[in-house]
Amino acid sequence: MKSKNHLRKIFSEALLEALIRRYKFVPSAAFIAKEFNIRADSLQSISHESARRWLQGTSLPDIGKLLVLRSWLDLDLNALGMPSVESVINREFQYMKMKYHIDNEKFFEATQSVKNSVNSLLEEINKLERQRKQEK
């Protein structure tokens, strides 16, 4: 398993490459934060400081923010050694099921809001990907 420092470094390098591929240069952290926040209206916005930390490899975005970056900049998360969205969701469901020891019907009810959030996020990603294709 890769260490967090190693993942941060790999992510930072991939982010820099993706930004250069899209913009032909590395934009400022303020520009990255502004563009990210435009595309991530259903997520918590980021500051330019967060973007700076991503670029420097001192922090990693959470899975929701990674999905926005994947859609916006065409980042290959699997190549970064990041787990797939499906595996993260499955792991979270399994954890909740074990933690609460609940039957399937109660489990479904307890996880419905998570499912709705994931569906909303996936719809947003699809929307962003369609916008990106139209821009090209």
N, CA and C of each residue as an Amber inpcrd file, in Angstrom:
protein
   408
   0.8350000  -1.1770000   0.0000000   0.0000000   0.0000000   0.0000000
   0.8810000   1.2430000   0.0000000   0.4810000   2.2300000  -0.7650000
   1.2540000   3.4560000  -0.8850000   1.0330000   4.3420000   0.3300000
   2.1140000   5.0190000   0.7400000   1.9880000   5.9320000   1.8740000
   1.2330000   7.1840000   1.4460000   0.7120000   7.9060000   2.4290000
  -0.0150000   9.1510000   2.1230000   0.9000000  10.1590000   1.4470000
   2.1470000  10.2410000   1.8980000   3.0790000  11.1830000   1.2790000
   3.2970000  10.8420000  -0.1850000   3.4150000   9.5430000  -0.4740000
   3.5960000   9.1070000  -1.8560000   2.3610000   9.4390000  -2.6950000
   1.1690000   9.1910000  -2.1520000  -0.0650000   9.5100000  -2.8700000
  -0.1770000  11.0120000  -3.1210000   0.1860000  11.8170000  -2.1380000
   0.1340000  13.2710000  -2.3060000   1.0540000  13.7170000  -3.4400000
   2.2510000  13.1250000  -3.4780000   3.2250000  13.4740000  -4.5190000
   2.7050000  13.0680000  -5.8920000   2.1790000  11.8590000  -6.0110000
   1.6470000  11.3870000  -7.2890000   0.4780000  12.2680000  -7.7280000
  -0.4050000  12.5820000  -6.7800000  -1.5560000  13.4280000  -7.1000000
  -1.0960000  14.8090000  -7.5580000  -0.1690000  15.4040000  -6.8540000
   0.3240000  16.7300000  -7.1940000   0.9040000  16.7420000  -8.6120000
   1.7120000  15.7440000  -8.9320000   2.3020000  15.6550000 -10.2730000
   1.2170000  15.4960000 -11.3360000   0.2310000  14.6490000 -11.0670000
  -0.8550000  14.4390000 -12.0320000  -1.6820000  15.7080000 -12.1990000
  -1.9270000  16.4220000 -11.1080000  -2.6840000  17.6700000 -11.1710000
  -1.9410000  18.7090000 -12.0090000  -0.6520000  18.8390000 -11.7750000
   0.1570000  19.7820000 -12.5560000   0.1210000  19.4370000 -14.0430000
   0.2870000  18.1560000 -14.3640000   0.2490000  17.7200000 -15.7620000
  -1.1100000  18.0050000 -16.3920000  -2.1790000  17.7320000 -15.6580000
  -3.5270000  17.9570000 -16.1850000  -3.7860000  19.4440000 -16.4220000
  -3.3170000  20.2800000 -15.5150000  -3.4920000  21.7240000 -15.6860000
  -2.7170000  22.2270000 -16.9040000  -1.5110000  21.7450000 -17.0720000
  -0.7000000  22.1320000 -18.2300000  -1.3520000  21.6320000 -19.5180000
  -1.8630000  20.4250000 -19.4800000  -2.5370000  19.8700000 -20.6580000
  -3.7510000  20.7350000 -21.0390000  -4.4930000  21.1860000 -20.0460000
  -5.7120000  21.9620000 -20.3160000  -5.4360000  23.4320000 -20.6240000
  -4.5340000  24.0540000 -19.8550000  -4.3270000  25.4970000 -19.9780000
  -2.9830000  25.8850000 -20.6080000  -2.1200000  24.9240000 -20.8550000
  -0.7770000  25.1510000 -21.4370000   0.1960000  25.8000000 -20.4590000
  -0.2330000  25.9730000 -19.2150000   0.6230000  26.4850000 -18.1410000
  -0.0530000  26.1150000 -16.8230000   0.6510000  26.3340000 -15.7160000
   0.0570000  26.0680000 -14.4040000  -0.5550000  27.3690000 -13.8910000
  -1.8910000  27.4150000 -13.8090000  -2.5510000  28.6330000 -13.3170000
  -2.2890000  28.8430000 -11.8260000  -2.6330000  30.0120000 -11.3550000
  -2.4650000  30.3210000  -9.9380000  -3.4340000  29.4990000  -9.0920000
  -3.1210000  29.3850000  -7.8230000  -3.9940000  28.6620000  -6.8940000
  -5.3560000  29.3480000  -6.8010000  -5.3790000  30.6680000  -6.8760000
  -6.6490000  31.4060000  -6.8290000  -7.5110000  31.0650000  -8.0430000
  -6.8920000  30.9720000  -9.2220000  -7.6210000  30.6050000 -10.4370000
  -8.1630000  29.1820000 -10.3200000  -7.3420000  28.2760000  -9.8270000
  -7.7640000  26.8790000  -9.6750000  -8.9520000  26.7920000  -8.7180000
  -8.8610000  27.4880000  -7.5920000  -9.9580000  27.4740000  -6.6140000
 -11.2370000  28.0250000  -7.2430000 -11.1260000  29.1340000  -7.9690000
 -12.3050000  29.7490000  -8.6010000 -12.9330000  28.7830000  -9.6100000
 -12.1300000  28.2040000 -10.4820000 -12.6410000  27.2790000 -11.4940000
 -13.2120000  26.0120000 -10.8630000 -12.5530000  25.5150000  -9.8290000
 -13.0560000  24.3340000  -9.1280000 -14.4210000  24.6360000  -8.5290000
 -14.5340000  25.7600000  -7.8360000 -15.7790000  26.1120000  -7.1450000
 -16.9400000  26.3110000  -8.1120000 -16.6590000  26.7910000  -9.3070000
 -17.6980000  26.9190000 -10.3330000 -18.2640000  25.5460000 -10.6830000
 -17.3880000  24.5510000 -10.7470000 -17.7830000  23.2080000 -11.1710000
 -18.3160000  22.3530000 -10.0220000 -18.1030000  22.7750000  -8.8080000
 -18.4500000  21.9490000  -7.6410000 -19.5220000  22.6150000  -6.8030000
 -20.5730000  23.0950000  -7.4440000 -21.5670000  23.8630000  -6.7170000
 -22.2690000  23.0770000  -5.6170000 -22.3220000  21.7510000  -5.7130000
 -22.9990000  20.9760000  -4.6610000 -22.0500000  20.5530000  -3.5380000
 -20.7450000  20.8010000  -3.7030000 -19.7530000  20.4560000  -2.6810000
 -19.3210000  21.7150000  -1.9350000 -18.6380000  21.4950000  -0.8430000
 -18.0650000  22.6250000  -0.1260000 -16.9850000  23.2510000  -1.0030000
 -16.9880000  24.5570000  -1.0950000 -15.9980000  25.2350000  -1.9270000
 -14.6060000  25.1030000  -1.3020000 -13.5980000  25.3660000  -2.1280000
 -12.2230000  25.3260000  -1.6350000 -11.6360000  26.7260000  -1.6740000
 -10.6180000  26.9320000  -0.8780000  -9.8980000  28.2060000  -0.8720000
  -8.6820000  28.0850000  -1.7880000  -8.0780000  29.2200000  -2.0980000
  -6.8480000  29.1470000  -2.8890000  -5.7510000  28.4290000  -2.0980000
  -5.8460000  28.4850000  -0.7800000  -4.8690000  27.7820000   0.0630000
  -4.9820000  26.2620000  -0.1290000  -6.2090000  25.7440000  -0.2360000
  -6.4000000  24.3130000  -0.4920000  -5.7950000  23.9330000  -1.8390000
  -6.0660000  24.7560000  -2.8510000  -5.5120000  24.4880000  -4.1870000
  -3.9880000  24.5160000  -4.1400000  -3.4410000  25.4650000  -3.3970000
  -1.9760000  25.5510000  -3.2680000  -1.4110000  24.2920000  -2.6250000
  -2.0900000  23.7860000  -1.5890000  -1.6310000  22.5560000  -0.9310000
  -1.6960000  21.3600000  -1.8730000  -2.7440000  21.2990000  -2.7090000
  -2.8340000  20.2140000  -3.6900000  -1.6630000  20.2890000  -4.6640000
  -1.3620000  21.4990000  -5.1350000  -0.2750000  21.6790000  -6.0980000
   1.0790000  21.3300000  -5.4850000   1.2610000  21.6590000  -4.2190000
   2.5330000  21.3930000  -3.5430000   2.6490000  19.9570000  -3.0310000
   1.5540000  19.2240000  -3.0690000   1.5910000  17.8440000  -2.5990000
   1.5740000  17.7090000  -1.0970000   0.9950000  18.6920000  -0.4080000
   0.9330000  18.6050000   1.0500000  -0.4360000  18.1640000   1.5590000
  -1.4130000  18.0640000   0.6430000  -2.7170000  17.5290000   1.0330000
  -3.3920000  16.8900000  -0.1700000  -4.3750000  16.0580000   0.1370000
  -5.1710000  15.3770000  -0.8880000  -6.6200000  15.8050000  -0.7490000
  -7.3040000  15.9950000  -1.8750000  -8.7400000  16.2800000  -1.7910000
  -9.5160000  15.0330000  -1.4000000 -10.7030000  15.2230000  -0.8580000
 -11.5440000  14.0670000  -0.5550000 -12.1140000  13.5040000  -1.8530000
 -12.8080000  12.3820000  -1.7550000 -13.2640000  11.6680000  -2.9460000
 -14.2100000  12.5180000  -3.7920000 -15.0890000  13.2820000  -3.1770000
 -15.9980000  14.1320000  -3.9370000 -15.2500000  15.1660000  -4.7640000
 -14.2430000  15.7760000  -4.1680000 -13.4470000  16.7740000  -4.8790000
 -12.5910000  16.1140000  -5.9590000 -12.1070000  14.9140000  -5.6930000
 -11.3590000  14.1760000  -6.7190000 -12.2310000  13.9150000  -7.9470000
 -13.4980000  13.6070000  -7.7070000 -14.3970000  13.3430000  -8.8300000
 -14.6170000  14.5990000  -9.6790000 -14.7010000  15.7430000  -9.0270000
 -14.8340000  16.9960000  -9.7750000 -13.5660000  17.2450000 -10.5880000
 -12.4140000  17.0370000  -9.9720000 -11.1400000  17.2200000 -10.6830000
 -11.0260000  16.2430000 -11.8520000 -11.4930000  15.0250000 -11.6480000
 -11.4620000  14.0310000 -12.7200000 -12.2870000  14.5160000 -13.9070000
 -13.4590000  15.0220000 -13.6230000 -14.3330000  15.4920000 -14.6900000
 -13.7720000  16.7500000 -15.3630000 -13.3250000  17.7020000 -14.5820000
 -12.8430000  18.9850000 -15.0960000 -11.5390000  18.8260000 -15.8760000
 -10.5820000  18.0960000 -15.2950000  -9.2340000  18.0380000 -15.8700000
  -8.8860000  16.6850000 -16.4860000  -9.8480000  15.7740000 -16.5020000
  -9.6460000  14.4490000 -17.0730000  -8.5300000  13.6790000 -16.3550000
  -8.5190000  13.7830000 -15.0220000  -7.5460000  13.0440000 -14.2160000
  -7.9160000  11.5730000 -14.1900000  -6.9430000  10.6960000 -14.3500000
  -7.1720000   9.2580000 -14.2480000  -6.8690000   8.8430000 -12.8120000
  -7.9080000   8.7050000 -12.0070000  -7.7150000   8.4000000 -10.5850000
  -7.1270000   7.0100000 -10.3740000  -7.4800000   6.0660000 -11.2170000
  -6.9240000   4.7170000 -11.0680000  -5.4220000   4.7210000 -11.3000000
  -4.9640000   5.5300000 -12.2460000  -3.5250000   5.6230000 -12.5000000
  -2.7950000   6.2450000 -11.3090000  -3.5210000   7.0150000 -10.5160000
  -2.9280000   7.6260000  -9.3230000  -2.8580000   6.6480000  -8.1540000
  -3.4190000   5.4720000  -8.3650000  -3.4620000   4.5060000  -7.2710000
  -4.6100000   4.7580000  -6.3330000  -5.5510000   5.5960000  -6.7610000
  -6.7160000   5.9020000  -5.9390000  -7.7660000   4.8200000  -6.1600000
  -8.5420000   4.5300000  -5.1730000  -9.6010000   3.5380000  -5.3520000
 -10.6920000   4.0710000  -6.2610000 -11.3880000   3.1610000  -6.9110000
 -12.4920000   3.5760000  -7.7620000 -13.6340000   4.0870000  -6.8890000
 -14.4920000   4.8910000  -7.4860000 -15.6500000   5.4250000  -6.7720000
 -16.4990000   4.2760000  -6.2400000 -16.6950000   3.2790000  -7.0830000
 -17.5330000   2.1470000  -6.7060000 -16.9730000   1.4150000  -5.4870000
 -15.6460000   1.2440000  -5.4360000 -15.0640000   0.5280000  -4.2960000
 -15.1940000   1.3330000  -3.0040000 -15.0770000   2.6640000  -3.1000000
 -15.2330000   3.5060000  -1.9100000 -16.6680000   3.4270000  -1.4030000
 -17.6240000   3.5240000  -2.3180000 -19.0340000   3.4410000  -1.9250000
 -19.3240000   2.0850000  -1.2990000 -18.8500000   1.0220000  -1.9250000
 -19.0730000  -0.3280000  -1.3990000 -18.4650000  -0.4790000  -0.0090000
 -17.2670000   0.0460000   0.1740000 -16.6010000  -0.0510000   1.4770000
 -17.3920000   0.7080000   2.5450000 -17.9060000   1.9010000   2.1910000
 -18.7030000   2.6810000   3.1420000 -19.9890000   1.9500000   3.5140000
 -20.6660000   1.3490000   2.5300000 -21.8880000   0.5950000   2.8070000
 -21.6010000  -0.6010000   3.7110000 -20.5320000  -1.3170000   3.4240000
 -20.1790000  -2.4800000   4.2430000 -19.8700000  -2.0570000   5.6800000
 -19.1570000  -0.9490000   5.8200000 -18.8310000  -0.4460000   7.1520000
 -20.1020000  -0.1040000   7.9220000 -21.0200000   0.6040000   7.2720000
 -22.2700000   0.9860000   7.9380000 -23.0740000  -0.2490000   8.3260000
 -23.0980000  -1.2160000   7.4540000 -23.8680000  -2.4290000   7.7230000
 -23.2850000  -3.1700000   8.9360000 -21.9570000  -3.2690000   8.9910000
 -21.3190000  -3.9430000  10.1220000 -21.4930000  -3.1400000  11.4080000
 -21.3410000  -1.8320000  11.3140000 -21.3980000  -0.9840000  12.4920000
 -22.7700000  -1.0320000  13.1550000 -23.7980000  -1.0000000  12.3700000
 -25.1350000  -0.8950000  12.9360000 -25.8630000  -2.2280000  13.0410000
 -25.2770000  -3.3060000  12.5000000 -25.8920000  -4.6380000  12.5960000
 -27.3920000  -4.5850000  12.2920000 -27.7010000  -4.0690000  11.1500000
 -29.1020000  -3.9250000  10.8120000 -29.4720000  -4.8090000   9.6340000
 -30.7340000  -5.1640000   9.5500000 -31.1680000  -6.0070000   8.4470000
 -31.2080000  -5.1950000   7.1500000 -31.4070000  -5.8760000   6.0300000
 -31.3180000  -5.2310000   4.7270000 -32.3040000  -4.0780000   4.5520000
 -33.5280000  -4.2320000   5.0050000 -34.5150000  -3.1650000   4.8310000
 -34.1170000  -1.9270000   5.6280000 -33.7150000  -2.1190000   6.8680000
 -33.2870000  -0.9870000   7.6830000 -31.9860000  -0.3950000   7.1270000
 -31.1330000  -1.2610000   6.6310000 -29.8890000  -0.7850000   6.0230000
 -30.1910000   0.1150000   4.8200000 -31.1330000  -0.3080000   3.9960000
 -31.5210000   0.4830000   2.8330000 -32.0250000   1.8550000   3.2670000
 -32.8740000   1.8750000   4.2720000 -33.4080000   3.1450000   4.7650000
 -32.2930000   4.0290000   5.3280000 -31.3810000   3.4080000   6.0600000
 -30.3040000   4.1660000   6.6910000 -29.3300000   4.7390000   5.6700000
 -29.1910000   4.0850000   4.5350000 -28.2160000   4.5330000   3.5350000
 -28.8390000   5.2780000   2.3620000 -30.1280000   5.4940000   2.3970000
 -30.7980000   6.1540000   1.2780000 -30.2380000   7.5520000   1.0280000
 -29.9430000   8.2950000   2.0740000 -29.4140000   9.6480000   1.8710000
 -28.0220000   9.5950000   1.2350000 -27.2300000   8.5980000   1.6160000
 -25.9060000   8.4250000   0.9920000 -26.0870000   8.1140000  -0.4850000
 -27.0000000   7.2270000  -0.7890000 -27.2610000   6.8580000  -2.1790000
 -27.7250000   8.0850000  -2.9670000 -28.6140000   8.8710000  -2.4060000
 -29.0850000  10.0770000  -3.0870000 -27.9360000  11.0480000  -3.3340000
 -27.0600000  11.1980000  -2.3560000 -25.9100000  12.0910000  -2.5150000
 -24.9820000  11.6020000  -3.6120000 -24.7170000  10.2990000  -3.6290000
 -23.8470000   9.7270000  -4.6510000 -24.4780000   9.9000000  -6.0290000
 -25.7710000   9.6300000  -6.1430000 -26.4500000   9.8000000  -7.4260000
 -26.3870000  11.2530000  -7.8870000 -26.5730000  12.1750000  -6.9660000
 -26.5000000  13.5950000  -7.2900000 -25.1000000  13.9560000  -7.7720000
 -24.0900000  13.4320000  -7.0880000 -22.7080000  13.6940000  -7.4700000
 -22.4030000  13.1060000  -8.8460000 -22.8550000  11.8990000  -9.1020000
 -22.6260000  11.2800000 -10.4070000 -23.3390000  12.0550000 -11.5160000
 -24.5230000  12.5570000 -11.2540000 -25.2270000  13.3850000 -12.2300000
 -24.4330000  14.6590000 -12.5140000 -23.8810000  15.2480000 -11.4730000
 -23.0820000  16.4530000 -11.6330000 -21.8280000  16.1640000 -12.4550000
 -21.2100000  15.0310000 -12.2100000 -20.0230000  14.6480000 -12.9780000
 -20.3830000  14.4690000 -14.4460000 -21.4830000  13.7860000 -14.7090000
 -21.9180000  13.5970000 -16.0910000 -22.1820000  14.9400000 -16.7600000
 -22.7910000  15.8570000 -16.0360000 -23.0760000  17.1910000 -16.5550000
 -21.7690000  17.9130000 -16.8920000 -20.8070000  17.8320000 -15.9760000
 -19.5160000  18.4820000 -16.2100000 -18.7870000  17.8630000 -17.3970000
 -18.8710000  16.5480000 -17.5330000 -18.2210000  15.8830000 -18.6570000
 -18.8660000  16.2850000 -19.9800000 -20.1910000  16.4170000 -19.9980000
 -20.8700000  16.8760000 -21.2160000 -20.4490000  18.2990000 -21.5520000
 -20.3490000  19.1660000 -20.5370000 -19.9200000  20.5490000 -20.7600000
 -18.5000000  20.5850000 -21.3180000 -17.6570000  19.7460000 -20.7660000
 -16.2620000  19.7150000 -21.2120000 -16.1790000  19.2760000 -22.6670000
 -16.9650000  18.2750000 -23.0460000 -16.9710000  17.7990000 -24.4350000
 -17.4880000  18.8800000 -25.3740000 -18.4700000  19.6570000 -24.9170000
 -19.0090000  20.7280000 -25.7490000 -17.9940000  21.8590000 -25.9250000
 -17.1410000  22.0530000 -24.8990000 -16.1140000  23.1010000 -24.9750000
 -15.0330000  22.7660000 -25.9890000 -14.7980000  21.4770000 -26.1990000
 -13.7140000  21.0480000 -27.1050000 -14.0710000  21.2150000 -28.5230000
